[in-house]
Amino acid sequence: MVTRRRVVQAAVGGMCALLPAASETPRLLEPSGKGILDPEEVDKYVTPLVVPPVMPQARGSLADHIDHYAIGVRQFQQQVLPSGLPATTVWGYGSTLHTRSFHYPAFTIEARAGTPVRVRWKNQLIDRKGRYLPHLLPVDPTLHWANPPGGASARDSRPGFRSTPGPYSGPVPIVTHLHGGRNSEESDGYTEAWYLPGALDLPAGYAEVGSFYEEFKGKFEDRFGDAWGQGDAVFQYANAERASTFWFHDHALGVTRLNVYAGLAGFYLLRGGPADLPVGVLPGPAPRAGDPPGRKYYEIPLAIQDRSFHVDGSLFYPAGRTAFDGFRGPYIPDSDIPPIWNPEFFGNTMVTNGRTWPVLQVEPRRYRFRLLNGCNSRYLILKIVTRPLAHRPAAAALPFCQIGSEGGFLPTPVRRDQVLIAPAERADVIVDFASVPVGTELYLINEGPDRAFQGGKAGTDYSPADPATTGQIMKFVIETLTTPDTTVPPSQLSLPPFEPLGKASRIRRLSLSEQKSASLPHVGPRQMLLGTLDRNGAPVPMRWDDPVTESPALGATEIWEIHNLTKDAHPIHIHEVQFQVLDRQQAGRAARPPEPWENGFKDTAVAYPSAVTRLKATFDRAGRFVWHCHMLEHEDNEIMRPYTVG
């Protein structure tokens, strides 16, 4: 069988030509004629790292004890590439009351345990005359997606076509999800609760909101008494979780990969409560509103993403399936292969906090980095080394001490020479530069592959990322110590108590499979699907709009067995819950316990190929939520399923 690892290009007359295996560095094909910017022509380590400031709050009632925000999504230009190269048009979040707060990635929302946060999320993707802005990137309208042109009767569907369509060019749907938050359904950012901007020229007959927008609007207004308006939605986050590193990003059906790639992501840091540590124990401070210029920060969030650019500075994202495997049709409706959607995409340039290959001046002391893999499909394997072009796998110059993951602090700190982090995963780490001489230069590198990750070791099971480009992330330069480091060494940390979940009342057997074309049997993948297993252990693949099969009782604790029947590792994210990884097992082998850094609570976990991954979760909030693979290209084409609680 020919798949993404050995792809056949079908010609019009049925002739086939063998293409290179996808394990090679991905090719970038650009039909527009703009030209792709060669990443080796982009200067590295000439731009200072941007530490995202705190998102400004909006004024609220002093009596309601709620932190209020008014956050919009806008289009603007940002110097993502180094100075001297063109600016890049991006999308980003920002306070609607502070124009200069719009940035990619967003300014950070600082939340306090026990104090709710209420956000009015506003779709402001309009121009100065109030007309809607089309997407920056090519939208495939043949997927099962938001589909505003379908009107109320065909929104959130897979539309039909008489001929192969070009990219959708209408107003863009958005809805924001707080990734890691445990909130009621109307504030979760449900993928079918999207909304268009309040533009003056919305086309007649278009659906302006998704299938669940009105229902969740009514529930929110009944519960909290705050009305939603045209082009916006209001969500409230209870902040009853353990102190942790969350993030927010777009989650609109079928266009999440494009909206996030355009810039819609930001950190949400929850502090305080019994599951946090006292101020001064860990490196700090983090950025605060009103900080003077030049303020030193010892706690820094790092959002790492891969991107590609045109020579004019604009974002490049493939405009057709040919960029993935060279397949040139026939496409929908003459086959079942979408014409634009790519099964995965790997950019050729690394971006951290909205800048390509930045540099950070650090003192010889401990730093706290909150790492986020914000890539669409790329797995990262991070190391700190002395030479950026060192032969891979390279020797680590400094270790990471991981103290937390998606669900807050681990039971005990874990020393790691490298950090494997899947798309959407977070790692809360301490790096101690105290032993490094002033003037030393160190480099954060990536040894993950330039293709879909399948597990294994760099240099043995797969070729690491290109050392000259995607194998480098950022540089650290050691400068003089300004103040003594009074934080607690990681080996002496006593982390907050960790209470594992109780006994499970049910085990669900779930499947993860890949489907090739039904009409062109040598072409694939067409889509990836979640599903269940039948009595004989065979997969029962299901699409987004198939009936719900996962309906835990309110308060139930369950074990979900994810049977990955594909050749790739998939990061599985379950909304509304923080779960525990129990074990992983391959056929005929003993189950392996979770990795030491997976012993805390998580919201995203890697399901390795040809293995069963067991997760345990308590479903303590009634409502309708989703679970899905967080490789965004996968998520946008069926590898997402709704589930209900209660």
C-alpha positions as CSV (number, residue, x, y, z in Angstrom):
1,M,0.0,0.0,0.0
2,V,1.2,3.5,-0.8
3,T,0.8,6.1,1.9
4,R,2.4,9.3,3.1
5,R,5.6,7.4,3.5
6,R,5.7,6.3,-0.2
7,V,3.3,8.3,-2.3
8,V,2.1,7.9,-5.8
9,Q,1.2,10.8,-8.0
10,A,-1.7,10.0,-10.3
11,A,-1.6,11.5,-13.8
12,V,-4.7,12.3,-15.9
13,G,-4.2,9.2,-18.0
14,G,-3.8,6.9,-15.0
15,M,0.0,6.9,-15.3
16,C,1.9,7.0,-11.9
17,A,5.3,8.4,-11.0
18,L,7.0,7.5,-7.7
19,L,7.8,10.5,-5.5
20,P,10.4,10.8,-2.7
21,A,9.5,9.3,0.6
22,A,8.0,11.8,3.1
23,S,10.8,11.1,5.6
24,E,12.9,13.6,3.6
25,T,12.7,17.3,4.4
26,P,9.3,18.5,3.2
27,R,9.2,20.3,-0.1
28,L,7.4,23.7,-0.3
29,L,5.5,24.2,-3.5
30,E,4.1,27.6,-4.2
31,P,1.7,28.1,-7.2
32,S,1.2,31.8,-6.6
33,G,4.7,32.7,-7.9
34,K,5.6,34.8,-4.8
35,G,8.5,32.6,-4.0
36,I,9.5,30.9,-0.7
37,L,11.9,32.6,1.6
38,D,15.0,30.4,2.1
39,P,15.3,30.0,5.8
40,E,19.1,29.8,5.6
41,E,19.0,33.4,4.3
42,V,17.3,34.6,7.6
43,D,19.9,35.8,10.1
44,K,19.8,34.0,13.4
45,Y,20.1,35.4,16.9
46,V,19.9,39.1,15.9
47,T,16.5,39.8,17.4
48,P,15.9,39.9,21.2
49,L,13.3,37.4,22.6
50,V,10.0,39.1,23.2
51,V,8.6,38.2,26.7
52,P,4.8,38.6,26.3
53,P,3.5,41.3,28.7
54,V,0.3,40.9,30.7
55,M,-3.0,41.4,28.9
56,P,-4.7,44.6,30.1
57,Q,-7.9,44.1,32.0
58,A,-11.2,45.8,31.2
59,R,-13.1,47.6,33.9
60,G,-15.7,45.6,35.7
61,S,-17.8,45.9,38.8
62,L,-15.8,46.0,41.9
63,A,-18.5,44.0,43.7
64,D,-18.5,41.0,41.4
65,H,-14.9,39.8,42.2
66,I,-14.3,38.9,38.6
67,D,-11.4,39.8,36.4
68,H,-12.9,41.2,33.2
69,Y,-11.3,41.3,29.8
70,A,-12.4,42.6,26.3
71,I,-10.2,40.8,23.8
72,G,-10.5,41.1,20.1
73,V,-8.9,39.3,17.1
74,R,-7.4,41.7,14.5
75,Q,-5.2,41.7,11.5
76,F,-1.9,43.7,11.6
77,Q,1.7,43.7,10.6
78,Q,4.5,42.4,12.9
79,Q,8.2,42.1,12.5
80,V,8.4,38.4,12.8
81,L,11.5,38.1,10.6
82,P,14.6,40.1,11.6
83,S,14.8,43.8,10.9
84,G,15.7,44.5,7.3
85,L,13.4,41.8,6.0
86,P,9.7,42.6,5.3
87,A,7.1,42.6,8.1
88,T,4.6,39.9,8.2
89,T,0.8,40.3,8.2
90,V,-0.6,38.2,11.0
91,W,-3.6,37.8,13.2
92,G,-3.5,38.2,17.0
93,Y,-5.4,38.8,20.1
94,G,-5.4,42.0,22.1
95,S,-7.3,44.2,24.4
96,T,-10.0,46.1,22.5
97,L,-9.3,49.0,24.9
98,H,-5.5,49.1,24.2
99,T,-4.7,49.1,20.5
100,R,-0.9,48.5,21.1
101,S,-1.7,45.3,23.0
102,F,-2.4,43.3,19.8
103,H,0.5,40.9,19.3
104,Y,1.3,37.4,18.0
105,P,1.4,35.5,20.2
106,A,-1.0,37.3,22.5
107,F,-0.2,39.1,25.7
108,T,-0.5,36.7,28.6
109,I,-3.7,36.4,30.7
110,E,-2.6,36.2,34.4
111,A,-5.4,34.5,36.4
112,R,-5.7,33.8,40.2
113,A,-7.0,30.6,41.7
114,G,-10.6,31.1,42.9
115,T,-11.1,34.4,41.0
116,P,-13.1,34.0,37.9
117,V,-12.1,35.5,34.6
118,R,-14.7,36.8,32.2
119,V,-13.7,37.5,28.6
120,R,-15.7,39.1,25.8
121,W,-14.0,37.5,22.8
122,K,-14.7,39.7,19.7
123,N,-14.1,38.8,16.1
124,Q,-12.7,42.0,14.6
125,L,-11.4,40.6,11.3
126,I,-12.6,43.7,9.4
127,D,-10.9,46.5,7.6
128,R,-11.1,50.2,8.4
129,K,-14.3,50.6,6.4
130,G,-16.0,47.8,8.4
131,R,-15.8,45.2,5.5
132,Y,-14.8,41.6,6.4
133,L,-11.2,40.5,5.8
134,P,-10.7,37.2,4.0
135,H,-8.4,34.6,5.4
136,L,-4.6,35.1,5.1
137,L,-4.3,31.5,4.2
138,P,-6.0,29.0,1.7
139,V,-9.2,27.6,3.3
140,D,-10.3,24.2,1.9
141,P,-14.2,24.4,1.6
142,T,-14.5,20.7,0.8
143,L,-13.8,19.6,4.4
144,H,-16.5,19.1,7.1
145,W,-16.1,22.7,8.4
146,A,-18.0,25.7,9.7
147,N,-19.2,26.4,6.1
148,P,-20.9,29.9,6.6
149,P,-22.0,29.9,2.9
150,G,-24.3,27.0,3.6
151,G,-26.6,29.2,5.7
152,A,-28.4,28.0,8.8
153,S,-29.5,24.7,7.2
154,A,-26.0,23.6,6.0
155,R,-23.6,25.3,8.4
156,D,-21.1,23.0,10.1
157,S,-21.2,20.5,7.2
158,R,-19.3,19.0,4.3
159,P,-20.7,20.9,1.3
160,G,-21.1,19.4,-2.1
161,F,-19.6,20.7,-5.3
162,R,-20.1,20.1,-9.0
163,S,-16.5,21.0,-9.8
164,T,-13.3,21.3,-7.8
165,P,-13.5,24.6,-5.9
166,G,-10.8,27.1,-5.1
167,P,-10.1,28.5,-1.6
168,Y,-13.0,30.0,0.4
169,S,-12.7,33.8,0.4
170,G,-15.5,34.9,2.7
171,P,-15.7,36.2,6.3
172,V,-13.7,34.1,8.8
173,P,-15.3,32.2,11.7
174,I,-13.5,32.0,15.0
175,V,-14.2,30.7,18.6
176,T,-11.6,30.7,21.3
177,H,-10.8,27.6,23.5
178,L,-9.0,27.8,26.8
179,H,-6.8,24.8,26.5
180,G,-6.5,23.1,29.9
181,G,-9.3,24.9,31.5
182,R,-12.1,23.0,33.2
183,N,-15.2,25.1,32.5
184,S,-18.9,24.7,31.6
185,E,-19.8,23.8,28.1
186,E,-20.8,27.3,27.0
187,S,-17.4,28.7,27.9
188,D,-15.3,25.9,26.4
189,G,-15.0,27.3,22.9
190,Y,-17.0,24.5,21.3
191,T,-16.0,24.1,17.7
192,E,-19.5,24.6,16.4
193,A,-20.1,27.7,18.5
194,W,-18.1,29.9,16.1
195,Y,-19.2,33.4,14.9
196,L,-18.3,35.8,12.0
197,P,-17.3,39.4,12.5
198,G,-19.9,42.1,12.7
199,A,-19.0,43.3,9.2
200,L,-21.1,45.6,7.1
201,D,-20.9,43.5,4.0
202,L,-21.6,39.9,5.2
203,P,-22.9,38.1,2.2
204,A,-26.7,37.5,2.1
205,G,-27.7,34.0,3.2
206,Y,-24.5,33.3,5.1
207,A,-24.7,31.7,8.5
208,E,-23.3,34.2,11.0
209,V,-22.9,31.8,13.8
210,G,-22.3,28.1,14.3
211,S,-24.9,25.4,15.2
212,F,-24.4,25.6,19.0
213,Y,-23.8,29.4,19.3
214,E,-27.4,30.3,20.1
215,E,-27.8,27.5,22.6
216,F,-24.7,28.4,24.5
217,K,-25.5,32.1,24.3
218,G,-28.8,31.4,26.0
219,K,-27.2,29.2,28.7
220,F,-24.5,31.7,29.4
221,E,-26.9,34.6,29.7
222,D,-29.2,32.6,32.0
223,R,-26.2,31.6,34.2
224,F,-24.2,34.8,34.3
225,G,-26.6,37.5,33.1
226,D,-24.1,38.9,30.5
227,A,-25.4,39.2,26.9
228,W,-23.5,38.2,23.8
229,G,-23.5,40.6,20.9
230,Q,-23.0,40.4,17.1
231,G,-19.5,39.2,16.3
232,D,-18.6,38.2,19.9
233,A,-19.1,35.7,22.7
234,V,-18.6,36.0,26.4
235,F,-16.9,33.1,28.3
236,Q,-16.3,32.8,32.1
237,Y,-13.4,30.7,33.5
238,A,-13.8,29.6,37.1
239,N,-10.1,29.1,37.8
240,A,-10.8,26.2,40.2
241,E,-8.0,24.1,38.7
242,R,-4.5,23.6,40.1
243,A,-2.0,26.4,39.3
244,S,-0.7,25.6,35.9
245,T,0.3,26.8,32.4
246,F,-2.7,26.9,30.1
247,W,-3.0,28.5,26.7
248,F,-5.8,29.8,24.5
249,H,-6.2,29.4,20.8
250,D,-8.8,29.4,18.1
251,H,-11.0,26.3,17.7
252,A,-13.4,26.9,14.8
253,L,-14.5,23.8,13.0
254,G,-12.3,22.9,10.0
255,V,-10.1,26.0,10.1
256,T,-8.3,25.7,13.4
257,R,-5.0,24.9,11.7
258,L,-5.2,28.1,9.6
259,N,-6.4,30.4,12.4
260,V,-3.7,29.3,14.8
261,Y,-1.0,29.4,12.1
262,A,-2.1,33.0,11.3
263,G,-1.3,33.9,15.0
264,L,-4.3,33.1,17.2
265,A,-2.7,31.8,20.4
266,G,-1.5,33.0,23.8
267,F,-0.6,32.0,27.3
268,Y,-3.0,31.8,30.2
269,L,-1.1,31.4,33.5
270,L,-3.1,30.3,36.6
271,R,-1.4,31.1,39.9
272,G,-2.2,30.7,43.6
273,G,-4.3,28.3,45.6
274,P,-3.2,25.2,47.6
275,A,-1.5,23.6,44.5
276,D,1.0,26.5,44.0
277,L,4.2,27.5,45.7
278,P,4.9,30.7,47.7
279,V,6.4,33.7,45.9
280,G,10.1,33.5,45.9
281,V,10.5,29.7,45.9
282,L,10.7,29.6,42.1
283,P,12.4,32.0,39.7
284,G,10.4,35.2,39.0
285,P,9.1,37.7,38.5
286,A,6.9,37.3,35.4
287,P,6.0,40.4,33.3
288,R,3.5,42.8,34.9
289,A,1.6,45.7,33.6
290,G,3.5,48.9,34.0
291,D,7.0,47.3,34.3
292,P,9.8,49.7,33.5
293,P,11.9,49.2,30.3
294,G,14.8,46.8,30.8
295,R,13.1,44.9,33.7
296,K,14.7,41.5,34.3
297,Y,12.5,38.5,34.0
298,Y,13.4,35.1,35.4
299,E,10.1,33.4,34.6
300,I,9.5,33.3,30.9
301,P,6.9,31.6,28.7
302,L,8.2,30.3,25.4
303,A,5.7,29.5,22.6
304,I,7.7,27.6,20.0
305,Q,6.2,27.2,16.5
306,D,7.3,26.4,13.0
307,R,6.4,28.8,10.1
308,S,7.4,29.4,6.5
309,F,7.4,32.7,4.7
310,H,7.2,34.1,1.2
311,V,10.0,36.4,0.1
312,D,7.7,39.4,0.7
313,G,7.5,38.4,4.4
314,S,3.9,37.0,4.2
315,L,3.1,33.7,5.8
316,F,3.3,30.7,3.5
317,Y,0.9,27.8,3.9
318,P,0.3,25.3,1.1
319,A,-2.4,26.2,-1.3
320,G,-2.9,22.7,-2.5
321,R,-2.4,19.0,-1.8
322,T,0.6,18.8,-4.1
323,A,2.7,20.4,-1.4
324,F,2.3,17.3,0.7
325,D,2.7,14.4,-1.7
326,G,2.6,15.8,-5.3
327,F,-0.8,14.4,-6.0
328,R,-2.4,16.6,-8.7
329,G,-5.9,15.2,-8.8
330,P,-8.6,14.3,-9.5
331,Y,-9.9,16.0,-6.4
332,I,-13.4,16.4,-4.9
333,P,-15.9,15.9,-6.5
334,D,-14.2,13.6,-9.0
335,S,-12.5,11.7,-6.2
336,D,-12.7,11.9,-2.4
337,I,-9.4,13.7,-1.9
338,P,-9.7,17.4,-0.7
339,P,-7.9,19.7,-3.2
340,I,-6.2,22.0,-0.6
341,W,-6.0,20.3,2.8
342,N,-2.6,18.8,3.7
343,P,-2.4,15.8,6.1
344,E,0.5,17.5,7.9
345,F,2.5,20.6,7.4
346,F,6.1,21.4,8.7
347,G,7.4,24.9,8.3
348,N,11.0,25.5,7.5
349,T,11.7,28.4,10.0
350,M,11.4,28.3,13.8
351,V,9.6,31.1,15.6
352,T,9.6,31.7,19.4
353,N,7.3,34.2,21.0
354,G,6.6,35.7,17.5
355,R,10.2,36.1,16.4
356,T,12.4,33.9,14.2
357,W,15.5,32.5,16.1
358,P,15.6,35.1,18.9
359,V,18.4,35.6,21.5
360,L,17.9,36.0,25.2
361,Q,20.4,37.5,27.7
362,V,20.4,35.4,30.9
363,E,22.3,35.8,34.1
364,P,24.2,32.9,35.8
365,R,21.2,31.9,37.9
366,R,18.0,29.8,37.8
367,Y,15.3,30.5,35.2
368,R,11.8,29.2,34.9
369,F,10.6,28.5,31.4
370,R,7.1,27.6,30.6
371,L,7.4,25.7,27.3
372,L,4.6,25.3,24.8
373,N,4.7,23.4,21.6
374,G,2.5,25.6,19.5
375,C,3.3,23.9,16.2
376,N,0.5,22.5,14.0
377,S,2.1,19.1,13.4
378,R,5.7,19.1,14.5
379,Y,7.0,17.3,17.6
380,L,9.9,19.0,19.4
381,I,12.8,17.4,21.2
382,L,14.6,20.2,23.0
383,K,18.2,20.3,24.2
384,I,20.5,23.0,25.4
385,V,23.9,22.7,23.7
386,T,27.1,24.6,23.1
387,R,27.2,24.4,19.3
388,P,24.1,24.9,17.2
389,L,25.4,22.8,14.3
390,A,26.7,20.0,16.4
391,H,26.2,16.5,15.0
392,R,22.8,15.1,16.1
393,P,22.1,13.7,18.5
394,A,24.2,16.3,20.4
395,A,25.4,16.2,23.9
396,A,23.4,18.3,26.3
397,A,25.3,21.2,28.0
398,L,22.7,21.8,30.7
399,P,19.8,19.7,31.9
400,F,16.2,20.8,32.4
401,C,14.5,20.1,35.7
402,Q,10.8,19.6,34.9
403,I,8.5,20.6,37.7
404,G,5.1,20.7,36.0
405,S,3.1,19.7,33.0
406,E,-0.4,20.7,31.7
407,G,-2.2,19.9,35.0
408,G,0.2,21.8,37.3
409,F,3.1,20.6,39.4
410,L,4.4,17.1,39.2
411,P,4.7,14.9,42.3
412,T,8.5,15.4,42.3
413,P,10.9,17.3,40.0
414,V,12.3,15.3,37.1
415,R,15.8,15.9,35.6
416,R,15.9,15.6,31.8
417,D,18.7,16.1,29.3
418,Q,16.1,16.6,26.6
419,V,12.4,17.5,26.5
420,L,10.1,15.7,24.1
421,I,7.0,17.9,23.7
422,A,4.1,17.1,21.4
423,P,1.9,19.7,19.8
424,A,-0.2,21.5,22.5
425,E,1.8,19.9,25.4
426,R,3.4,22.2,28.0
427,A,6.5,21.6,30.2
428,D,7.3,23.8,33.2
429,V,11.0,23.6,33.6
430,I,13.9,25.1,35.6
431,V,17.2,25.7,33.9
432,D,20.2,26.6,36.1
433,F,22.8,28.8,34.3
434,A,24.7,29.4,37.6
435,S,27.7,27.3,36.6
436,V,28.1,28.9,33.1
437,P,30.8,31.5,32.7
438,V,29.8,35.1,31.7
439,G,30.0,35.5,27.9
440,T,29.2,31.9,27.1
441,E,26.7,31.3,24.3
442,L,24.3,28.3,24.6
443,Y,21.6,27.2,22.2
444,L,18.2,25.7,22.5
445,I,18.0,23.1,19.7
446,N,15.4,20.7,18.3
447,E,16.1,17.1,17.5
448,G,12.6,16.1,16.6
449,P,12.0,15.1,12.9
450,D,11.0,17.2,10.0
451,R,8.1,14.9,9.4
452,A,5.4,13.1,11.4
453,F,6.8,11.7,14.6
454,Q,6.6,7.9,15.1
455,G,8.5,7.5,18.3
456,G,12.0,6.2,18.7
457,K,15.4,8.0,19.0
458,A,17.0,10.7,17.0
459,G,19.7,9.4,14.7
460,T,18.6,5.8,15.2
461,D,14.9,5.6,14.3
462,Y,14.6,8.9,12.3
463,S,16.6,11.8,11.0
464,P,16.6,14.8,13.3
465,A,15.5,18.2,12.1
466,D,17.8,20.1,9.8
467,P,20.6,21.4,12.1
468,A,20.9,24.6,10.0
469,T,17.2,25.6,10.2
470,T,14.4,23.7,12.0
471,G,17.0,22.1,14.3
472,Q,17.7,25.4,16.1
473,I,15.3,27.4,18.3
474,M,17.0,30.2,20.1
475,K,20.2,31.4,21.8
476,F,21.1,32.2,25.4
477,V,24.0,34.6,26.2
478,I,25.3,34.6,29.7
479,E,25.7,38.1,31.2
480,T,26.8,39.4,34.6
481,L,24.7,38.5,37.6
482,T,22.9,41.6,38.9
483,T,21.2,40.3,42.1
484,P,21.7,37.1,44.1
485,D,19.6,34.1,43.3
486,T,17.5,33.3,46.4
487,T,15.2,30.7,44.8
488,V,15.2,27.1,45.9
489,P,17.4,24.6,44.0
490,P,15.2,22.1,42.1
491,S,16.7,19.2,44.1
492,Q,15.4,20.7,47.3
493,L,11.9,21.6,46.1
494,S,9.0,20.3,47.9
495,L,6.1,20.4,45.4
496,P,2.4,20.7,46.3
497,P,0.6,17.4,47.2
498,F,-0.6,15.3,44.4
499,E,-3.8,13.2,44.8
500,P,-4.3,10.6,42.1
501,L,-7.8,9.9,40.8
502,G,-10.0,7.2,42.4
503,K,-11.2,3.9,41.1
504,A,-12.6,3.8,37.6
505,S,-16.2,2.6,37.0
506,R,-15.8,1.9,33.3
507,I,-13.2,1.2,30.6
508,R,-13.9,2.5,27.1
509,R,-12.0,1.0,24.1
510,L,-11.4,3.7,21.5
511,S,-9.7,3.6,18.1
512,L,-7.5,5.9,16.1
513,S,-7.2,5.0,12.4
514,E,-6.2,6.4,9.1
515,Q,-8.1,6.1,5.8
516,K,-6.8,6.3,2.3
517,S,-8.9,7.2,-0.7
518,A,-11.8,4.9,-1.5
519,S,-11.8,5.8,-5.2
520,L,-8.0,6.1,-5.7
521,P,-6.6,3.2,-3.6
522,H,-3.0,4.3,-4.0
523,V,-3.5,7.7,-2.6
524,G,-3.6,8.5,1.1
525,P,-4.2,9.6,3.7
526,R,-7.6,11.0,3.0
527,Q,-8.5,11.6,6.6
528,M,-7.8,10.3,10.1
529,L,-10.7,9.1,12.3
530,L,-11.4,8.4,15.9
531,G,-13.9,5.7,16.9
532,T,-14.6,2.7,19.0
533,L,-13.7,-1.1,18.9
534,D,-16.2,-3.8,18.2
535,R,-16.5,-7.0,20.2
536,N,-13.8,-8.6,18.1
537,G,-11.4,-5.7,18.7
538,A,-11.8,-4.3,15.2
539,P,-12.0,-0.5,14.8
540,V,-15.3,1.2,14.1
541,P,-14.2,4.6,12.6
542,M,-16.5,7.5,13.1
543,R,-16.7,11.0,11.7
544,W,-17.5,14.3,13.5
545,D,-21.2,14.2,12.8
546,D,-21.8,10.5,13.7
547,P,-23.8,9.9,16.9
548,V,-22.0,10.5,20.2
549,T,-20.6,7.3,21.6
550,E,-18.8,8.6,24.7
551,S,-21.2,9.8,27.3
552,P,-19.8,9.5,30.8
553,A,-22.1,9.9,33.8
554,L,-21.7,13.1,35.7
555,G,-19.0,12.5,38.3
556,A,-17.8,9.2,36.8
557,T,-14.2,8.2,36.7
558,E,-13.3,6.3,33.5
559,I,-10.4,4.7,31.7
560,W,-10.1,5.5,28.0
561,E,-8.0,3.0,26.0
562,I,-6.7,4.7,22.9
563,H,-5.8,2.0,20.3
564,N,-3.6,3.8,17.8
565,L,-3.8,1.8,14.5
566,T,-1.7,4.3,12.5
567,K,2.0,4.6,11.9
568,D,2.3,8.0,13.6
569,A,2.2,9.3,17.1
570,H,-0.9,11.4,17.8
571,P,-1.2,13.9,20.7
572,I,-4.7,13.3,22.2
573,H,-6.4,16.1,23.9
574,I,-9.6,15.7,26.0
575,H,-11.5,19.0,26.7
576,E,-12.9,19.7,30.2
577,V,-10.8,17.2,32.1
578,Q,-7.3,16.8,33.5
579,F,-6.4,13.1,33.2
580,Q,-3.7,10.7,34.4
581,V,-1.6,8.6,32.0
582,L,-1.8,5.0,33.3
583,D,0.3,3.1,30.9
584,R,1.1,2.2,27.3
585,Q,1.2,-1.3,25.8
586,Q,2.1,-2.8,22.5
587,A,0.7,-6.1,21.3
588,G,2.4,-9.1,23.0
589,R,4.4,-6.9,25.4
590,A,4.0,-5.9,29.0
591,A,2.5,-2.5,29.7
592,R,4.9,0.3,30.3
593,P,4.3,2.9,33.0
594,P,4.1,6.6,32.1
595,E,7.3,8.5,31.8
596,P,8.4,10.2,35.0
597,W,7.4,13.6,33.6
598,E,3.9,12.3,32.9
599,N,3.1,11.4,36.5
600,G,1.1,14.5,37.1
601,F,-2.2,15.6,35.6
602,K,-2.3,16.2,31.9
603,D,-4.7,17.4,29.2
604,T,-2.7,16.2,26.2
605,A,-0.8,12.9,25.9
606,V,1.0,11.1,23.1
607,A,-0.7,8.0,21.7
608,Y,2.2,6.0,20.1
609,P,1.7,4.0,16.9
610,S,0.6,0.3,17.2
611,A,0.1,0.7,20.9
612,V,-2.7,1.2,23.5
613,T,-2.5,4.3,25.6
614,R,-4.6,4.2,28.8
615,L,-5.9,7.5,30.3
616,K,-8.0,8.0,33.5
617,A,-10.2,11.0,34.0
618,T,-13.1,12.1,36.2
619,F,-15.9,13.9,34.3
620,D,-17.3,16.3,36.8
621,R,-18.9,18.9,34.5
622,A,-22.1,18.2,32.6
623,G,-22.3,19.3,29.0
624,R,-21.1,18.8,25.5
625,F,-17.3,18.8,24.8
626,V,-14.8,17.3,22.4
627,W,-11.8,15.1,22.2
628,H,-9.3,15.1,19.3
629,C,-5.8,14.7,18.0
630,H,-4.0,18.0,18.4
631,M,-2.0,17.8,15.2
632,L,-4.2,20.6,13.8
633,E,-4.2,19.3,10.2
634,H,-5.6,16.1,11.5
635,E,-8.1,17.8,13.8
636,D,-9.5,19.8,11.0
637,N,-10.3,16.7,8.9
638,E,-12.4,14.4,11.1
639,I,-10.1,13.3,13.9
640,M,-12.2,15.0,16.4
641,R,-15.4,13.7,18.2
642,P,-18.0,15.2,20.5
643,Y,-18.7,13.7,23.8
644,T,-21.3,14.5,26.5
645,V,-21.3,14.3,30.2
646,G,-24.4,13.7,32.3
